[in-house]
Amino acid sequence: MIHFKDVNLRFDSGVTLRDISFEVEKGEFLYLVGPSGSGKSSILKMIYMDLYPTRGEVTVGQFKASTIPRRKIPRLRQRIGMIFQDYRLLKDRDVYANIALPLHLGGRKRGDIHGRILKAAEEVGLQDRLRHYPEELSGGEQQRVAIARALVKNPLILLADEPTGNLDSEVSLEILKLIWRINEKGTAVLMATHDMDLARREPARTLRMADGRLAGTL
């Protein structure tokens, strides 16, 4: 599903990642843990090909970073759901419209869009909040909207970048359990987090990052 082989990433300001090699199998749940600045977000960005390796190869499904034409990147991203720490919701649109956004961008038919939105909203427990706006929701509810927005594409891969970073411990665990339920239905999950204690609540294979390197597997 995802394969990193001897990946380095260098910016003008210096090297960010060094000698990164790992795989994520179909349907697997994998934690990527480490402090801020250790390279977790850069790895996720290379999976949806917002960044490209300076050396080495990143393969996602049938696509290789070294050969994928730019015109095919939207096709790749249609198979990837993204969740961020800061939710990234459109404040001037209600929950329904926020969930619908990737479907409109993907050119889905109107009838198909409505059914997918209702299904995704029910899956995250927000079917009665579709006409509310982000500012009317709690942080946990906003993250559930973001999860529904990712799910509505029926992704093969879900990338979660510090999805509980702005939430208290109780809500963080609720969000983690929700992500696990998604994984149990067959979606591969790669979750980046600095919170090792949270990851231990729902154990899975864990890659530890430090200073741009893989420092071990837990």
Rosetta blueprint (number, residue, H / E / L):
1 M L
2 I E
3 H E
4 F E
5 K E
6 D E
7 V E
8 N E
9 L E
10 R E
11 F E
12 D L
13 S L
14 G E
15 V E
16 T E
17 L E
18 R E
19 D E
20 I E
21 S E
22 F E
23 E E
24 V E
25 E L
26 K L
27 G L
28 E L
29 F E
30 L E
31 Y E
32 L E
33 V E
34 G L
35 P L
36 S L
37 G L
38 S L
39 G L
40 K H
41 S H
42 S H
43 I H
44 L H
45 K H
46 M H
47 I H
48 Y L
49 M L
50 D L
51 L L
52 Y L
53 P L
54 T L
55 R E
56 G E
57 E E
58 V E
59 T E
60 V E
61 G L
62 Q L
63 F E
64 K E
65 A L
66 S L
67 T L
68 I L
69 P L
70 R H
71 R H
72 K H
73 I H
74 P H
75 R H
76 L H
77 R H
78 Q L
79 R L
80 I E
81 G E
82 M E
83 I E
84 F E
85 Q L
86 D L
87 Y L
88 R L
89 L L
90 L L
91 K L
92 D L
93 R L
94 D L
95 V H
96 Y H
97 A H
98 N H
99 I H
100 A H
101 L H
102 P H
103 L H
104 H H
105 L H
106 G L
107 G L
108 R L
109 K L
110 R H
111 G H
112 D H
113 I H
114 H H
115 G H
116 R H
117 I H
118 L H
119 K H
120 A H
121 A H
122 E H
123 E H
124 V L
125 G L
126 L L
127 Q L
128 D L
129 R L
130 L L
131 R L
132 H L
133 Y L
134 P H
135 E H
136 E H
137 L L
138 S L
139 G H
140 G H
141 E H
142 Q H
143 Q H
144 R H
145 V H
146 A H
147 I H
148 A H
149 R H
150 A H
151 L H
152 V L
153 K L
154 N L
155 P L
156 L L
157 I E
158 L E
159 L E
160 A E
161 D E
162 E L
163 P L
164 T L
165 G L
166 N L
167 L L
168 D L
169 S H
170 E H
171 V H
172 S H
173 L H
174 E H
175 I H
176 L H
177 K H
178 L H
179 I H
180 W H
181 R H
182 I H
183 N H
184 E H
185 K L
186 G L
187 T L
188 A E
189 V E
190 L E
191 M E
192 A E
193 T E
194 H L
195 D L
196 M H
197 D H
198 L H
199 A H
200 R H
201 R H
202 E L
203 P L
204 A L
205 R E
206 T E
207 L E
208 R E
209 M E
210 A E
211 D L
212 G L
213 R E
214 L E
215 A E
216 G E
217 T E
218 L L
